[in-house]
Amino acid sequence: MSRISRRTRTALLAVPTALALALIPSTASAYPNPGRVTGATVVHDPTMIRTSAGQYLLYATGGGLGFRTSGDRIAFTAGSDAFTGKPSWWSSYATEAWAPDISYHGGKYLMYYAVSIFGSNKSAIGLAGSTTGLPGSWTDYGVVHTSTTSSDYNAIDPNLFVDGDGKWWLSFGSWWSGIKMIRIDPATGKQYAGDTARRSLAARPTGTKAIEAPYIVKHGSYYYLFASYDVCCSGTSSTYKVKVGRASSVTGPYRDKNGVALTDNGGTPVLESHGSVIGPGGQSIMHDSDGDLIVYHYYDGNDNGTPKLGVNLLDWSSGWPVAR
């Protein structure tokens, strides 16, 4: 019903390599414009879920995690932040939260999020829970994972994935040595004591270190890792883009369509700048009644680079996600 369903969707269709290549955009002009949305659509790093009643709940970076809601996935209304009072532990890292990740497990909404200062890797990932998913209803469960200025990674941009065996995994990361993954204990939502390894999923070891915002889904027999590449948060000067790789195991190794490892600068494009749609990224993936959606922000070239909500369906017929 929602972004939280991490099960296998449908078997991949077998298509000739030439057709599969044709379905992957090769130029910026091949990318679609975002689907129509109205109302309170100024957001950054959106995460969205559909409730059993058909209501869309969207949270995003900023303050105590900004909230939007919609009944039709078109018209969005702003509401109060998730947290009416910011947890006291945040002050050790920053004054506002970033990049939330909402899901639903065991009769409860869960939201992982990051607390940090832009450009610093003195960061923490927190966790909160709610029975309704609505602002003001969230109970904070505290710190899940941290990084310091001496770390070679950055503990922000979390994403929870639950595999078919019931194991929980949290991917995260921004710049430094790239995207990481830890195993999570379903009983606590915190790191699993029986497996404390911090695995590497994607990195850019040469040139820019700019990769962040991981999101993992399973489709057919593959796990797909989406990530944002290059530079965000610069309005119309932003160079953000979304790329993907896939693996036969949730822990990797992930490779792009050309077989290049995501730990070695790999990545197959999903969305890039085109027209007035500048720097799409900060993406999440959710499953809805009409298919899988990529939910993201972009900077509107027709509105002085204001960050706006983007929503597009994904076409999986080639074995690789293509925005439609």
Secondary structure, 3 states (H helix, E strand, C coil): CCCCCCCCCCCCCCCCHHHHHHHCCCCHHHCCCCCCCEECCCCCCCEEEECCCCCEEEEECCCCCEEEEECCCCEEEEECCCCCCCCHHHHHCCCCEEEEEEEEECCEEEEEEEECCCCCCCEEEEEEEECCCCCCCCEEEEEEEEECCCCCCCCCCCEEEECCCCCEEEEECECCCCEEEEEECCCCCCECCCCCCCEEEECCCCCCCCEEEEEEEEECCEEEEEEEECCCCCHHHCCCEEEEEEECCCCCCCECCCCCEHHHCCCEEEECCECCEEEEEEEEEEEECCEEEEEEEEEECCCCCEEEEEEEEEECCCCCCEEC
